[in-house]
């Protein structure tokens, strides 16, 4: 078993180069193609998202725009934010955080493109629900039926691996804090997932809308208390992030040291899994949004990346670095770093409870959305009835992950991520012209008309 795990880990490391080329190179290409819009129009994007998150939506669709983004955030804000960040720091050093930021910044253009295309090429199923995703824009947008099928098949494997990672994190948290056997956690979580998913996308959207914002706020509040009480160490934390992104760091205490390549490798891998830009999953969740223009929903993709990586992951990293737990905890026990950092303020008991509750909510909602994404792949491949059957097959991933080893499940996930990125990023690059056309239309036509209606005046808006 050890030999198998080492083999999987080596294969996982091998995927770093193609993953970096496709995601970073593709993200840079899309950023340039769209005129660096995530930088130039960031205030506008925040106004249209954060400033209007509770609007009901005014177009055709299955769920409100905020329910759609809550569902997408439920998929992205998960164990990667609490567990993945310390894992990246433990194996790549503080500099890994910098590369997570880089992936996020250029990933904003990538995720925006995914959402826009997901809405442009969406369709309806037998229940009348709007469905979409990479398999649909690859198929309907490019006519690459075989590639779309390949994507859907690989996505099924990604769902299994991702669900296993979330379940593994959840089982580890409950086992460490309450000595609950991992398999028991797996069984209980499986049952809860089935109950929530019976209502379909509408039920999931309403659940995510209520749970996701509160879970993010509660976790950030606890983290900020830790940061404030270690405020003197915060400047050094950021100094280390920038310094060790470009220089190797030597071993210290429980930290084994890391080369720059390790910082890049783990920063990119964990950043990709954290915000999911380039994987195409966002298009699946946003496809049901009630909107009149695809670009307006695409801005929520930028918002998701910003909240997930720039805000939540950064705060987790500062908690880890400012309390120095990254230098005292062995890499094999990196999953417990965040809890130990919080224990320095709240005590081991309350800290364990905070992390356990946060991990439970984060991981449960992520599993819920990942399984839904898996259902949509099964529906595309085999029809609606197959999507219901697949729900129960993915429950096996929850049970597998709850008892699997941390290194094995994370390494399997990295391999699956590399495989899924290839067809999705390729499609995004070929369809980038469509994305630009939709974006230009938004600013020169749709936005101009909406401004005229709301204020009675028109402005010349040619932003791209």
C-alpha positions in Angstrom: 0.0 0.0 0.0 2.9 2.4 0.8 4.4 1.7 -2.6 1.1 2.5 -4.3 0.7 5.7 -2.4 4.2 6.8 -3.3 3.5 6.0 -6.9 0.4 8.1 -6.9 2.3 10.9 -5.2 5.0 10.8 -7.9 2.4 10.9 -10.7 0.7 13.8 -8.9 4.0 15.7 -9.0 4.5 15.0 -12.7 1.2 16.7 -13.5 2.4 20.0 -12.1 4.1 21.2 -15.3 1.2 20.6 -17.8 -1.2 22.0 -15.1 0.9 25.1 -14.7 1.2 25.7 -18.5 -2.5 25.3 -19.1 -3.9 27.2 -16.2 -1.3 30.0 -15.9 -0.7 30.3 -19.7 -4.4 29.9 -20.5 -5.4 32.4 -17.8 -2.9 35.0 -19.0 -4.2 34.5 -22.6 -7.8 35.1 -21.5 -6.8 38.0 -19.3 -5.1 39.7 -22.3 -8.0 38.7 -24.6 -10.5 40.4 -22.3 -8.5 43.5 -21.9 -7.4 42.9 -18.2 -11.0 43.5 -17.2 -10.6 41.9 -13.8 -8.2 44.7 -12.9 -9.7 47.6 -14.7 -13.3 47.1 -13.8 -12.9 45.4 -10.4 -15.0 48.2 -8.7 -17.8 47.7 -11.2 -17.7 43.9 -10.7 -17.9 44.3 -6.9 -20.8 46.7 -7.3 -22.7 44.2 -9.5 -22.0 41.3 -7.2 -21.3 42.2 -3.6 -23.4 45.3 -3.9 -26.5 43.5 -5.2 -26.2 39.9 -4.0 -29.8 39.6 -2.7 -31.5 40.6 -5.9 -33.9 37.9 -7.2 -32.8 38.0 -10.9 -34.9 39.1 -13.8 -34.3 36.6 -16.6 -35.0 32.9 -17.4 -33.5 30.3 -15.1 -34.0 27.9 -12.3 -32.4 29.7 -9.3 -31.6 33.3 -8.4 -28.1 34.7 -9.2 -27.2 34.7 -5.6 -28.4 31.1 -5.1 -26.3 30.1 -8.1 -23.2 31.8 -6.7 -23.9 30.4 -3.2 -24.0 27.0 -4.8 -20.7 27.6 -6.6 -19.1 29.0 -3.4 -20.3 25.9 -1.6 -18.2 24.0 -4.0 -15.1 26.2 -3.8 -15.1 27.3 -0.2 -14.3 24.0 1.5 -11.7 21.9 3.1 -9.1 23.4 0.8 -9.4 26.7 2.7 -8.8 25.2 6.1 -6.9 22.0 5.3 -5.4 22.8 1.8 -3.7 26.0 2.8 -1.6 24.6 5.7 -0.8 21.5 3.5 0.5 23.9 0.8 2.6 25.8 3.4 3.9 22.6 5.0 5.1 21.1 1.7 5.9 24.3 -0.2 6.7 26.8 2.5 5.1 30.3 3.0 5.9 31.2 -0.7 3.2 28.8 -1.8 0.6 31.3 -0.8 2.0 33.8 -3.3 1.5 31.3 -6.1 -2.0 30.7 -4.9 -2.7 34.4 -5.3 -1.2 34.4 -8.8 -3.4 31.5 -9.9 -6.4 33.3 -8.4 -5.8 36.6 -10.1 -5.5 35.3 -13.6 -8.0 32.6 -12.7 -10.6 35.3 -12.5 -10.7 35.6 -16.3 -10.8 31.9 -16.6 -13.8 31.4 -14.3 -15.6 34.4 -15.8 -15.2 32.7 -19.2 -16.5 29.4 -17.9 -19.6 31.0 -16.4 -20.4 33.1 -19.5 -20.1 30.1 -21.8 -22.0 27.9 -19.4 -25.0 30.3 -19.7 -24.7 30.9 -23.5 -24.8 27.2 -24.3 -27.2 26.0 -21.5 -30.3 23.9 -22.2 -33.2 22.4 -20.2 -33.7 18.8 -18.9 -36.9 16.8 -18.6 -37.8 18.5 -15.4 -37.5 21.9 -17.0 -34.4 22.8 -15.1 -31.7 24.8 -16.8 -28.5 22.7 -17.1 -25.1 23.5 -18.6 -21.4 23.2 -18.2 -18.2 22.5 -20.1 -19.7 19.3 -21.7 -22.4 21.5 -23.3 -20.1 24.4 -24.5 -17.6 21.9 -25.8 -20.4 20.0 -27.6 -22.7 22.8 -28.7 -20.1 25.6 -29.0 -17.3 23.7 -30.8 -19.1 20.6 -32.1 -16.5 18.4 -30.3 -18.9 15.6 -29.2 -16.1 13.1 -28.3 -14.2 15.7 -26.3 -17.3 16.6 -24.4 -17.9 13.0 -23.6 -14.3 12.7 -22.5 -14.7 15.7 -20.2 -17.8 14.3 -18.6 -16.1 10.9 -18.0 -13.1 12.6 -16.4 -15.3 14.9 -14.4 -17.0 11.8 -12.9 -13.5 10.7 -11.6 -12.8 14.3 -10.3 -16.1 14.2 -8.4 -15.1 10.9 -6.8 -11.6 12.2 -5.9 -12.9 15.6 -4.7 -15.6 14.0 -2.6 -13.0 11.7 -1.0 -10.8 14.7 -0.1 -13.7 16.6 1.6 -14.9 13.4 3.4 -11.3 12.7 4.5 -11.0 16.2 6.0 -14.3 15.9 7.7 -13.6 12.5 9.2 -10.2 13.6 10.4 -11.7 16.7 12.2 -14.3 14.6 14.0 -11.9 11.9 14.9 -9.4 14.3 16.3 -11.9 16.4 18.3 -14.5 13.9 19.4 -12.8 10.5 18.8 -15.6 9.6 16.4 -14.6 6.7 14.1 -14.1 7.9 10.5 -16.5 5.4 9.0 -19.3 6.6 11.3 -18.7 10.2 10.1 -18.8 8.9 6.5 -22.1 7.1 7.0 -23.8 10.1 8.7 -22.6 12.5 6.1 -23.8 10.2 3.3 -27.3 10.1 4.7 -27.5 13.9 5.1 -26.4 14.4 1.5 -29.1 12.2 0.1 -31.7 14.0 2.2 -30.8 17.5 0.9 -30.3 16.4 -2.7 -33.8 15.0 -3.1 -35.1 18.5 -3.9 -32.8 19.0 -6.9 -31.1 22.3 -7.8 -33.8 24.5 -6.3 -33.4 22.8 -2.9 -29.7 22.9 -3.1 -29.7 26.5 -4.1 -31.9 27.5 -1.1 -29.8 25.5 1.3 -26.5 27.0 0.0 -28.0 30.5 0.1 -28.6 30.2 3.8 -25.5 28.3 4.9 -22.6 29.5 2.8 -22.6 33.2 3.8 -22.9 32.4 7.5 -20.2 29.8 7.4 -17.7 32.2 5.7 -18.5 35.0 8.2 -18.1 32.8 11.3 -14.9 31.3 10.1 -13.4 34.7 9.2 -14.5 36.2 12.5 -12.7 33.5 14.5 -9.6 33.8 12.2 -9.5 37.6 12.5 -9.5 37.4 16.3 -6.4 35.2 16.1 -4.7 37.6 13.7 -5.5 40.7 15.8 -4.0 39.0 18.9 -0.9 38.2 16.9 -0.8 41.5 14.9 2.9 42.1 15.6 3.7 38.9 13.6 1.5 39.8 10.6 4.0 42.0 8.7 6.6 39.2 8.9 4.0 36.7 7.6 3.5 38.7 4.4 7.2 39.2 4.2 7.8 35.4 4.2 5.1 34.9 1.6 6.8 37.2 -0.9 10.4 36.3 0.0 10.0 32.5 -0.2 8.0 32.6 -3.4 11.3 33.3 -5.1 13.9 31.9 -2.8 14.3 28.4 -1.1 13.6 28.1 2.6 15.6 26.0 5.0 14.2 23.5 7.5 13.1 24.7 10.9 11.5 22.7 13.7 8.9 20.4 12.2 9.2 22.2 8.8 11.4 20.2 6.4 12.3 23.1 4.1 11.2 23.7 0.6 12.7 24.8 -2.8 11.1 27.4 -5.0 9.8 24.6 -7.3 7.9 23.1 -4.3 6.4 26.5 -3.5 5.1 26.9 -7.1 3.9 23.3 -7.3 1.9 23.3 -4.1 0.7 26.9 -4.4 -0.7 26.2 -7.9 -2.2 22.8 -7.0 -3.9 24.0 -3.9 -4.9 27.3 -5.5 -6.5 25.5 -8.4 -8.5 23.2 -6.2 -9.5 26.0 -3.9 -11.1 28.3 -6.4 -11.6 25.7 -9.2 -10.9 28.2 -12.0 -10.1 26.1 -15.1 -12.0 23.0 -13.9 -15.3 24.1 -15.4 -17.4 23.3 -12.4 -18.6 26.9 -12.0 -20.4 26.7 -15.3 -22.4 23.8 -14.1 -23.7 25.7 -11.0 -24.3 29.0 -12.7 -26.1 27.5 -15.7 -29.4 27.6 -13.7 -29.2 31.4 -12.8 -32.1 33.7 -13.7 -30.3 36.3 -15.7 -30.8 38.4 -18.9 -27.1 38.7 -19.9 -24.4 36.0 -19.4 -21.7 38.6 -18.5 -23.6 39.9 -15.5 -23.5 36.4 -14.0 -20.0 35.9 -15.2 -18.9 38.7 -12.8 -20.0 36.4 -10.0 -17.2 34.0 -11.1 -14.7 36.8 -10.4 -16.3 37.4 -7.1 -16.1 33.7 -6.1 -12.3 33.6 -6.8 -11.8 36.8 -4.9 -13.7 35.6 -1.8 -12.3 32.0 -1.9 -8.6 32.6 -2.5 -7.8 36.3 -2.0 -9.9 36.6 1.2 -10.5 33.2 2.9 -7.2 31.4 1.9 -5.1 34.4 2.7 -6.6 34.8 6.2 -6.0 31.1 6.9 -2.4 31.5 5.7 -1.8 34.5 8.0 -3.3 32.6 10.9 -0.9 29.7 10.2 2.2 32.0 9.7 1.6 34.5 12.4 1.2 31.9 15.1 4.4 29.9 13.9 2.6 26.5 14.0 3.9 25.8 10.5 7.4 25.5 12.0 6.4 23.1 14.8 3.9 20.7 13.1 5.1 17.9 10.9 3.9 17.9 7.3 2.1 14.6 7.9 -0.1 16.4 10.5 -0.6 19.6 8.5 -4.4 19.1 8.4 -4.4 20.1 12.1 -2.4 23.3 11.8 -5.3 25.7 11.7 -6.8 24.1 14.8 -3.5 24.4 16.6 -3.1 28.0 15.5 -6.6 28.9 16.9 -5.8 26.9 20.1 -3.2 29.5 20.9 -6.1 32.0 21.4 -9.2 30.0 22.2 -7.7 26.9 23.9 -7.5 23.4 22.4 -11.2 22.5 23.3 -12.9 25.6 21.8 -10.4 25.7 18.9 -11.1 22.1 18.0 -14.9 22.8 18.1 -14.6 25.9 15.9 -12.5 24.1 13.3 -14.7 21.0 13.5 -17.9 22.9 12.9 -16.3 25.0 10.1 -14.8 21.9 8.4 -18.2 20.2 8.7 -20.1 23.0 7.1 -17.5 23.7 4.5 -16.9 20.1 3.6 -20.6 19.1 3.7 -21.7 21.9 1.4 -18.8 21.2 -1.0 -19.6 17.5 -1.1 -23.2 18.4 -1.8 -22.3 20.6 -4.8 -19.6 18.3 -6.1 -22.0 15.3 -6.1 -24.5 17.5 -8.0 -21.9 18.3 -10.6 -21.3 14.6 -10.9 -25.0 14.0 -11.5 -24.9 16.5 -14.4 -22.1 14.6 -16.0 -24.1 11.4 -15.7 -27.1 13.1 -17.1 -25.2 14.4 -20.1 -23.7 10.9 -20.8 -26.6 8.6 -20.0 -29.8 10.6 -19.4 -31.7 12.0 -16.5 -32.4 8.7 -14.8 -28.7 7.9 -14.7 -28.1 11.1 -12.8 -30.2 9.9 -9.9 -28.4 6.5 -9.8 -25.0 8.2 -9.9 -25.9 10.1 -6.7 -25.8 6.9 -4.7 -22.6 5.7 -6.5 -20.8 8.9 -5.3 -21.8 8.1 -1.8 -19.2 5.4 -2.0 -16.6 8.2 -2.4 -17.7 9.7 0.9 -17.1 6.4 2.6 -13.8 5.8 0.8 -12.5 9.2 1.7 -13.5 8.9 5.3 -11.1 6.0 5.8 -8.4 6.7 3.2 -5.0 8.3 3.9 -4.5 12.1 3.5 -1.6 11.7 1.0 -3.5 9.2 -1.2 -6.7 11.2 -1.5 -5.0 14.5 -2.2 -2.6 13.1 -4.7 -5.4 11.3 -6.6 -7.3 14.6 -6.7 -4.3 16.4 -8.2 -4.0 13.8 -10.9 -7.7 14.2 -11.7 -7.5 18.0 -11.7 -4.7 17.8 -14.3 -6.8 15.6 -16.5 -10.0 17.7 -16.3 -8.2 21.0 -17.0 -6.9 19.8 -20.4 -10.3 19.6 -22.3 -11.8 22.5 -20.4 -9.0 25.0 -20.9 -8.6 24.0 -24.5 -12.3 24.7 -25.1 -12.0 28.1 -23.3 -9.2 29.1 -25.5 -11.0 28.2 -28.7 -14.2 29.9 -27.5 -12.4 33.0 -26.1 -13.7 35.0 -29.1 -17.3 34.3 -28.1 -16.5 35.4 -24.5 -15.0 38.6 -25.7 -18.0 39.3 -28.0 -20.4 38.7 -25.0 -18.4 41.0 -22.8 -18.2 43.8 -25.3 -21.9 43.5 -25.9 -22.5 43.8 -22.1 -20.6 47.1 -21.8 -21.6 48.7 -25.1 -25.2 47.6 -25.2 -26.8 45.9 -22.2 -25.1 48.0 -19.5 -25.6 51.2 -21.5 -29.4 50.5 -21.8 -29.8 49.5 -18.2 -28.1 52.7 -17.1 -30.3 54.8 -19.4 -33.4 53.1 -18.0 -32.3 53.7 -14.4 -31.1 57.3 -14.7 -32.7 58.4 -17.9 -29.3 59.1 -19.5 -26.9 57.2 -21.6 -23.2 57.1 -21.4 -20.7 56.0 -23.9 -19.3 52.7 -22.6 -16.7 50.9 -24.6 -14.6 49.2 -21.9 -13.0 46.5 -23.9 
